[in-house]
């Protein structure tokens, strides 16, 4: 770990850091790619790490793809990756509902077809995927028919999110025994060209506000997403490095779980924000200070090739 936090990772510091870890966990959007464009040099870093014997995992809050879809995208962009190395919030939410909630029933899903597939993969039946157009008047909305087998509401990224979906989630969540789970609180998604679009956090906050309930979030910075990886692969947190572009998700996850942390400056967060957190006396903001930062993960290449 850096002798003082928020240290720029130079080539001289890269080798000792890499020697101190067995496993490297990478965020995807903003670290490996932006939109559908790979960060230059990122695939070479991943492939060199694997050749040198490191275990590499891809840990993303994006719920719009299945693990196989992510593995396919990684392969298309030149990354050596398999489905088993991908941990997205669609899959981890399904595991949470199955193994932690011990869900016995259906899920009302505000989310994508990819999330539907991940739920079905673990034996959970989702309802609600796709458009839900508004009809009738306000009295009708408060009395919409509900599936009496639904035992949980799961909120992820949903391009069809609407007032009627928000209303339907509220009606289910009026039952205090209905579980309430969200994939992540990311407010935005970074795209190529420095563009951003609203993220799942915007949708989840809307449902929380309507229901006056707080969701259990399984994605970063929740410990659960790391526990998913660690339990399947026997990871030692002290021998893991978390690489991400967001202080409030990736770096905080690392802090929460006792991992070494590296901020890549190719996505959302900046060094100035990290340094402001470092100067703060707020314990939560202190968790959003990386051990190291780097302009791009491609800058690790010289140390790997040496």
N, C-alpha and C positions, 0 to 999 in steps of 0.2 A: 504494500500500500504506500502511497505517497507520504513523505514525511510531513508535509502539510497539504491539506486538501486543495482541490481546484488547481492542480499543477498541470502545465502544458506537457503533453506526452511527447517527448523527443525520441529520436532513434536510440539514443543511449539509454533512455529509461524503458523503452519498449521491451527489450530482451529480458531484463529482470522481471518485469510485470508478467510477461508471457510464461516465463519459467516458474512463476509462483502459482499458476493455475493449470488445472487439467481440463476444464470445461469453459466454453465461452457461449453466453446467451446473447443473441442479437435480436433487437427490434428490427422490423422490416421497413415500413414506410418511413422515409426520411433518413434511413441509415444505409440500407442496401439499395433502395430505389426511391424515386419520386414518381408517383403514378405508374406508368408502364416503362419508365426509363431507368436503367440501372445506374447507380452511382459509379462513375469511372473508377476502375481498380477494385471495386468491392468484391466481385466474384473471385478475383485472384487471391485476395486476402483469405476468404473462406476456404478455398481449395488448398492453399498453402498450410493453413492451420490444421486441416484434416490430414494432409500428408505428413505433418510433423507430429501427429499422434494426439492432437487435441480433439475432444468431443465438442461438437458445435450443435447448438439448438436455435430454433427460430421461434421467438416468443412475441406474438403480436396481439394487440387489442382489437384489431380489425376482425369483425365477425362476418364479413360479406363473402368469404370463401371457405370451403372445407379444407381440411389438411391436405387432401390429395390435390385440390386445385392450387393450393400454395406451393406444394412440391412441384407441380407442373410449371407454375410461373417461375419458380427458382431455376428449374432446369432450363427453361427457355431463355432465361437471362444469363445463363452460363455458370450457375452455382451448382456445386455437387451437393445434393440434398435429397432426403427421402421423407415420405409421409410421417414416419415415426419420429422424426426430429422436429416436426412442426407442432407448435402448441398455440392454437388460436383460441379466441374467447368463445367461439361457437362450440368447439369440442370441450373446452374446460367447463363451460356452463352446463353442458349435458352431463359431464362427470360429476359436477357439484350437485345437480338435481338428483342424480342416481345414487351417489355414494354418501353425500352429506345429508341431503334432505330426505333420502329414502322415499322418493316420490312414488306414490301409488295412485296414479290417475293421469289425466292429460295435462298439457301445458297450453295456455293461451300465449301464442308467440307473436310479438311485434318484432319481426326480423325477416331474414332472407330465406330463400330456398336452400342455401348452403347450411344455415342453422337448422332448418327442418331435417336435412339429411343427417347432420351430426346427432340430433336428438333421436331420430329413428335408428341410427346405428347402435345406440345403447339401449334401445327398446322402449323409448318414451314417445308417445303419440302427440304431436303438436296440432293445434288448430289455429286458424286465423291468418295463414300466410297469403299474401296477395292483396289486391285492392279491396277496400271496404267502403263503398260509396255511401254517401249520406242519403237518407230518405225519411219521409214522415216529418213530424213536428217535434218540438222539445219534449212533450209528454211521452211520445213514442220512444225517444232516445233514452229516457230514464227507465224504460220498461222493455228494453230490447231482449229477445230471447237469449239465454245463456246455456252453455253446455254444462250440465250438472256433474259431469265427470272431471271438469277442470279443477286442478288442485294447486296450480301455480301460474304466475304470469312471468314471462321472460322477455326482457327488452334488449334488443340489439339494434344494429343498423338496419333501417327499413326505408327503402326509397318510396314505398307506398304509405308511409305514415300519414295519418289524417285525423280529423276531429273525431270521426266515428271510431277509429281504433283507440284513440285516447279515452273516449267515453266507454268503450267496451272493457278496456283494462280497468277503468275506475269501478265499473259495476262488479267485476270479479273481485277486485281488491277491497270492496266494502265488506267482504267476508274476512274477518281477522285470521282465519285459519288458512287462507290462501297464501302460499309462499310468493315472495316478490324478489326476483333476481334480475340483475342487470349485467351486461357484458363488460361495460367500461364507461368512464366519465369523460373521455376525450372530447373536448369542445369542437375541435376542427380536425380535418384530415389534410395533410400536405400533398400537393400535386406538383407536377413538373412546372417549371417556369415561375416558381415562387407563389403559385396560386393555392388557395385553400377552399374547402367546402365544409359546411356544418357536419359535425361528427355525431356519434351516438349519444354523447353527453347531453346534447340539446334535446334529444327525444326522451331520454331517461329522466331528465329534470322535469320535463313537462308532465310525465306520468306521476312522478313523485309529488309534484305540486298538486295535481288533480286529486290523487288518492290520499294526500297528507300522510304518506308513509315513506320510509327510506328503504331503498332496495339494498339487498346484499350484493355487492359488486365483486365479481370473481376475477376480473382482469387487473392488470397493473394499475396501481401499486399494491393490490391485495396480495397477501402471502400465498393465497390458494393457487395462483397460476404457477408460481415457482414450485410449490409442493407437488403439483401435478408432474412436473418434470423430474423433481428430485426423487419422488417415490417410485417412478418407473425406471429410473436409471441409476439410483443410488448415489446421488451427487453429494459431495461435501461442500457446504456453503463457503467455507474458508478457501476452497480451491476453485472457486467460480468467479468469472468476470461477467458483469452485465454491461452491455454496450447499447446505448440508446440516444435518442435526440430530444427527449422530453424530460425535464427535471421532475415534473409532478407525477410522472408515471414510471418511466424506466429507472431513473436515478433513485427515486423514493423506494421503488421495489427493492433495489439493491441494498439500500440502507435498512429497510425493514427486515430483510432476510440475511443480513451479514455478508453480502457479496462485495467484491471489489467493483468499482464503477468507473465507466468511461463515457463521457458525453461527446457525441459526434455533432459537429456544427453544420451538418448538411440538412437539418430539418427545422424544428420549431424553436428550441430554446437557444439562448445566447450565453456567452461567458459573462457578460455584464449582469444578467439575471442570476447566474450562479454566484457571482461575487457579492451581489446584494444580499442573497440568502445567507452567505457566509458571514456577513457583517451583522445579520439580524440576531436578536436574542431569542427569537421564537423557535422552540424545539422542532416544530413541524417544518419550518423553512430550512433548518439545519440539515434535515434529512434530504433536502433537495440540493445538496452540494456534492458534486462528483469528486472522486479521488483524482481523476485526470480528465482533461479535455483534449480534443484533437480536431483539426480542421475537417478531415475526412478519414474514414477507416483505411482508405488507400495509403495513408501516410505510414501505416504499420508495415507495408510491404518491404522496405529496405531491411528492417530488422529480421523479417522472416526469411528473406533471401540471402542474408549474410551467412 
